[in-house]
Amino acid sequence: MRKTFMTDQSPIPLPAPLPAGSPTGLPTGLPTGARDLAAPKASHPKPSGPKLSDPKLSIIVVSYNTKAMTLDCLRSVEAETKTPHEVIVLDNVSPDGSAAAIAGAFPPETHPDVRLIASAENHGFAKGNNIAARAARGEYLLLLNPDTLILDGAIDKLMAFAERTPDAGIWGGRTVTGEGVLDPACAFDDQTFWSIISRLLGLSVAFGGSTFFNPEYYGDWPRDSEREVGVIMGCFLLIRRDIWEALGGFDLSFVMYGEEADLCRRARGQGLARPRMTPEAEIIHFGGASSPKLSSDSLKLKARITLAKRYLKPWQRPLGIGMIRLWPLTRKLGGGIVARLTGQDRFREAAIRWGAVWENRASWQDGFPLLPAAPVKGPAGDSDGTPLGDGARRT
């Protein structure tokens, strides 16, 4: 029988089959009450409330306007994780009352391992993770999106994988959608000049199973085997804390999307990591919970252009960026043609969506500004001059 996972919203079908003996339900009726956590200092951060021994793992969750999903995520972590850990949640001033709900559901008296940073401003995803990571005490950091659910001890399995393959330095698992469909973006390769050409011409779709024409997604590899990869998606990314600190965390040029591609590429380039993924650690990732589809499409294109500006060879940059800018137009025109030939609404809807992105191109066509290294501001608002961004910038 197909198992279901009860959340605050609706029953969610889990991918089948799951290994025998896996817990399938999460605790309900968690204690409520007021919570007032003093924000940790930028240097030598310590948890407020009861004293804890340093955990093996620090789980970082940056939330914005995903109250119900964030609570479900935290409950799944609690139910499915035995590795000694702490959870640091940074809420980016969510208007839906996320911070108060988290404080009420996980008060320090009963959940001293859950620490809340209720930010007074919206830092975005990259900076939010950098700030939260400065409060971490674990040997490992796990970046976990709030719109995820942990399945069958996935975090424990990912930690075991990391212990088996210590030279990797960065690790990830397999992610599926709410419908149980594989999300191949959980592990992918670098954007290159050829991959940009292939996507523009539609070759990566027409020959999706080919590693030559679809190099970023390794052809049709179903993420069913352990292997070295270029990039681990930031929704479920495990990294040794010393590597994170050596890299300065996420580069703040990437406000949202693209930050994990840049992080993994810098880690590989500096000989600090060789990212690996395992299918044994599987989670649900709903995706796009913090931003509407149009905004998400535009931000992804903006990130791709920024990555092209940083990593393509000088002679490739103008052509590569120009081709990325044309993607929405080709999708609009191609979707319209296919819709007329087939009469299928999904192609017509895709053409309309990409047409809107194309019309809005002024907002994304130049990418994010490449920022210089900036001093860190910790959760308490003080700075010790440590850069958050990439200290060794590529031009």
LOTILUM-344396 format. One record per residue (C-alpha): x, y, z; residue number from 1. Coordinates in steps of 0.5 Angstrom, whole numbers, plus 2048, in hexadecimal, padded with zeros to 3 digits. Example, Ala and Ser with C-alpha at 12.3 -4.5 7.8 and 13.67 -1.06 7.14 Angstrom:
2
819,7F7,810,1;
81B,7FE,80E,2;
***
This chain:
395
800,800,800,1;
803,807,7FE,2;
805,80B,805,3;
802,812,806,4;
806,817,80A,5;
801,81C,80E,6;
803,823,80E,7;
7FF,829,810,8;
7FD,82A,809,9;
7FA,824,806,10;
7FD,81C,806,11;
803,81C,801,12;
804,815,7FE,13;
80B,812,7FF,14;
80F,80F,7FA,15;
80E,807,7FA,16;
811,803,7FC,17;
815,805,802,18;
819,800,806,19;
816,7FC,80C,20;
816,7FF,813,21;
816,806,810,22;
812,80B,815,23;
80C,80E,810,24;
809,813,815,25;
80B,819,818,26;
80A,81B,81F,27;
804,820,820,28;
801,824,826,29;
808,827,827,30;
809,82C,82D,31;
807,833,82C,32;
809,839,830,33;
80D,83F,830,34;
814,83F,82D,35;
81A,845,82E,36;
820,843,82B,37;
826,848,82C,38;
82A,848,825,39;
831,845,825,40;
837,84A,825,41;
83A,84A,81E,42;
841,847,821,43;
841,841,826,44;
839,840,825,45;
836,83C,82B,46;
82F,83A,82B,47;
82A,83D,830,48;
826,838,835,49;
829,832,838,50;
830,830,837,51;
831,82B,831,52;
838,827,82F,53;
83A,829,828,54;
836,825,823,55;
839,821,81E,56;
834,824,819,57;
831,82B,818,58;
82B,82C,814,59;
829,832,811,60;
822,834,80E,61;
821,83B,80B,62;
81A,83D,80B,63;
815,842,808,64;
80E,842,808,65;
80D,83A,808,66;
80B,839,80F,67;
807,833,80E,68;
80C,82F,80A,69;
812,832,80F,70;
80E,82F,815,71;
80D,828,811,72;
815,828,80F,73;
817,829,816,74;
812,824,818,75;
815,81F,813,76;
81C,820,815,77;
81A,81F,81D,78;
817,818,81B,79;
81C,816,816,80;
823,818,819,81;
827,814,81E,82;
82E,818,81C,83;
82F,81D,822,84;
82D,823,81F,85;
82B,82A,820,86;
826,82E,81B,87;
827,835,81A,88;
821,839,817,89;
822,840,814,90;
81B,843,812,91;
81C,849,80D,92;
816,84D,810,93;
810,848,80D,94;
80A,84C,80D,95;
806,846,80E,96;
808,845,816,97;
80D,840,815,98;
812,842,81A,99;
80D,842,81F,100;
80A,83B,81D,101;
811,838,81D,102;
812,83B,824,103;
80C,839,827,104;
80D,832,824,105;
814,831,826,106;
815,834,82D,107;
81C,834,830,108;
819,831,836,109;
818,82A,832,110;
81C,82B,82C,111;
822,82E,82E,112;
825,82C,827,113;
821,830,823,114;
823,837,823,115;
820,83D,81F,116;
822,843,81C,117;
81D,848,81B,118;
820,84D,816,119;
81E,854,816,120;
81F,854,80F,121;
81E,850,809,122;
826,84E,807,123;
824,849,801,124;
826,842,801,125;
82D,842,800,126;
82F,847,805,127;
82A,844,80A,128;
82D,83E,80A,129;
834,841,80B,130;
831,845,811,131;
82E,83E,814,132;
835,83A,813,133;
839,83F,817,134;
834,83D,81D,135;
836,835,81B,136;
83A,831,820,137;
83A,82A,81C,138;
83F,827,818,139;
83B,827,812,140;
836,82C,80F,141;
82F,829,80C,142;
82C,82E,808,143;
824,82C,808,144;
81F,830,804,145;
818,831,808,146;
814,82E,803,147;
817,827,804,148;
815,821,808,149;
81A,81C,80A,150;
819,815,808,151;
81B,80E,80C,152;
821,811,810,153;
824,815,80A,154;
828,819,80E,155;
82B,814,811,156;
82D,810,80B,157;
830,816,808,158;
834,817,80E,159;
836,810,80D,160;
838,811,806,161;
83C,817,808,162;
840,813,80D,163;
841,80D,808,164;
844,812,803,165;
847,818,807,166;
84B,81A,801,167;
845,81D,7FD,168;
844,822,802,169;
83D,824,7FF,170;
837,81F,7FF,171;
830,81F,7FD,172;
82B,81A,7FC,173;
825,818,7F7,174;
81F,81D,7F7,175;
818,81C,7F5,176;
812,820,7F4,177;
80C,820,7F8,178;
809,81B,7F3,179;
80F,816,7F4,180;
812,818,7ED,181;
81A,819,7ED,182;
81C,820,7EC,183;
823,81F,7E8,184;
825,826,7EB,185;
827,823,7F1,186;
82E,821,7EE,187;
830,825,7E8,188;
837,827,7E4,189;
839,82E,7E2,190;
836,832,7DD,191;
83B,833,7D7,192;
83B,836,7D1,193;
839,830,7CD,194;
833,82E,7D2,195;
831,835,7D1,196;
831,834,7C9,197;
82D,82D,7CA,198;
828,830,7CF,199;
827,836,7CA,200;
826,831,7C4,201;
822,82D,7C8,202;
827,827,7C7,203;
827,826,7CF,204;
81F,824,7CE,205;
81F,821,7C8,206;
825,81C,7CA,207;
824,81D,7D1,208;
827,816,7D2,209;
82D,818,7CF,210;
833,81A,7D4,211;
836,81E,7CE,212;
830,822,7CC,213;
82D,822,7D3,214;
834,823,7D7,215;
831,827,7DD,216;
82C,821,7DF,217;
831,81B,7DD,218;
82C,819,7D8,219;
826,815,7DB,220;
82A,812,7E1,221;
825,811,7E6,222;
829,813,7EC,223;
829,80B,7EE,224;
830,80A,7EF,225;
836,80E,7F3,226;
83A,812,7EF,227;
83E,818,7EF,228;
83B,81E,7EC,229;
83C,826,7EB,230;
837,829,7EF,231;
832,827,7F5,232;
82B,82B,7F5,233;
82B,82F,7FB,234;
825,82D,7FE,235;
828,827,801,236;
830,828,801,237;
834,825,806,238;
83B,828,807,239;
841,828,80C,240;
841,82F,810,241;
848,830,80F,242;
847,830,807,243;
841,834,808,244;
845,839,80C,245;
84B,839,807,246;
847,83B,802,247;
844,840,805,248;
83D,83D,805,249;
838,83F,7FF,250;
83A,845,7FA,251;
835,84A,7FB,252;
835,84C,7F4,253;
830,846,7F4,254;
82A,849,7F7,255;
826,843,7F6,256;
828,83D,7F1,257;
82F,83B,7EE,258;
832,83C,7F5,259;
833,834,7F6,260;
836,834,7EF,261;
83B,839,7F0,262;
83D,836,7F7,263;
83E,82F,7F4,264;
842,832,7EF,265;
846,836,7F3,266;
847,830,7F8,267;
849,82C,7F2,268;
84E,831,7EF,269;
852,832,7F6,270;
852,82B,7F7,271;
84E,82B,7FD,272;
848,826,7FB,273;
846,821,7F6,274;
83F,821,7F7,275;
83B,81A,7F7,276;
834,818,7F7,277;
830,812,7FA,278;
829,80F,7F8,279;
829,80C,7FF,280;
827,813,802,281;
821,815,7FF,282;
81C,81B,801,283;
816,81F,7FE,284;
817,826,7FB,285;
811,829,7F9,286;
815,82F,7F6,287;
813,836,7F4,288;
80F,837,7FB,289;
812,83E,7FC,290;
811,841,7F5,291;
80C,841,7F0,292;
80E,83D,7E9,293;
80F,843,7E5,294;
814,846,7EA,295;
817,840,7EB,296;
819,83F,7E4,297;
81B,846,7E3,298;
820,845,7E9,299;
823,83F,7E7,300;
824,842,7E0,301;
828,848,7E4,302;
82C,843,7E8,303;
82E,83F,7E1,304;
830,846,7DE,305;
834,847,7E4,306;
838,840,7E4,307;
839,842,7DD,308;
83C,848,7DE,309;
841,845,7E4,310;
843,83E,7E1,311;
842,83F,7D9,312;
849,840,7D5,313;
849,848,7D3,314;
848,846,7CC,315;
842,842,7CE,316;
83E,847,7D2,317;
83B,84B,7CE,318;
838,846,7C9,319;
836,841,7CF,320;
833,847,7D3,321;
82F,849,7CC,322;
82D,842,7CC,323;
82A,841,7D3,324;
826,848,7D1,325;
823,844,7CB,326;
821,83E,7CF,327;
81A,841,7D1,328;
818,843,7CA,329;
81A,83D,7C7,330;
816,839,7CC,331;
810,83E,7CB,332;
810,83D,7C3,333;
812,835,7C4,334;
80C,834,7C9,335;
807,838,7C5,336;
809,834,7BE,337;
808,82D,7C2,338;
802,830,7C5,339;
7FF,831,7BF,340;
801,82B,7BC,341;
7FF,826,7C2,342;
7F9,82A,7C5,343;
7FC,829,7CC,344;
7FB,82E,7D1,345;
801,82D,7D5,346;
805,82F,7CF,347;
801,835,7CE,348;
802,837,7D5,349;
809,836,7D5,350;
809,83B,7CF,351;
805,840,7D3,352;
80A,83F,7D9,353;
810,840,7D5,354;
80D,846,7D1,355;
80C,84A,7D8,356;
813,848,7DA,357;
816,84B,7D3,358;
812,851,7D4,359;
815,852,7DB,360;
81C,851,7D8,361;
81E,858,7DB,362;
81E,855,7E2,363;
823,84F,7E1,364;
827,850,7DA,365;
82D,853,7DE,366;
82D,84E,7E3,367;
82F,850,7EA,368;
834,855,7EC,369;
83B,851,7ED,370;
83C,854,7F4,371;
843,855,7F8,372;
844,851,7FE,373;
840,855,804,374;
841,854,80C,375;
83D,84F,80F,376;
837,851,813,377;
835,84C,818,378;
82E,84B,81B,379;
82F,850,821,380;
831,855,81B,381;
838,856,81D,382;
83E,855,818,383;
845,852,819,384;
847,854,812,385;
847,84D,80F,386;
844,84C,808,387;
83E,849,806,388;
83F,849,7FF,389;
845,846,7FB,390;
84B,848,7FD,391;
84F,846,7F7,392;
84B,849,7F1,393;
84B,847,7EA,394;
84A,84C,7E5,395;
***
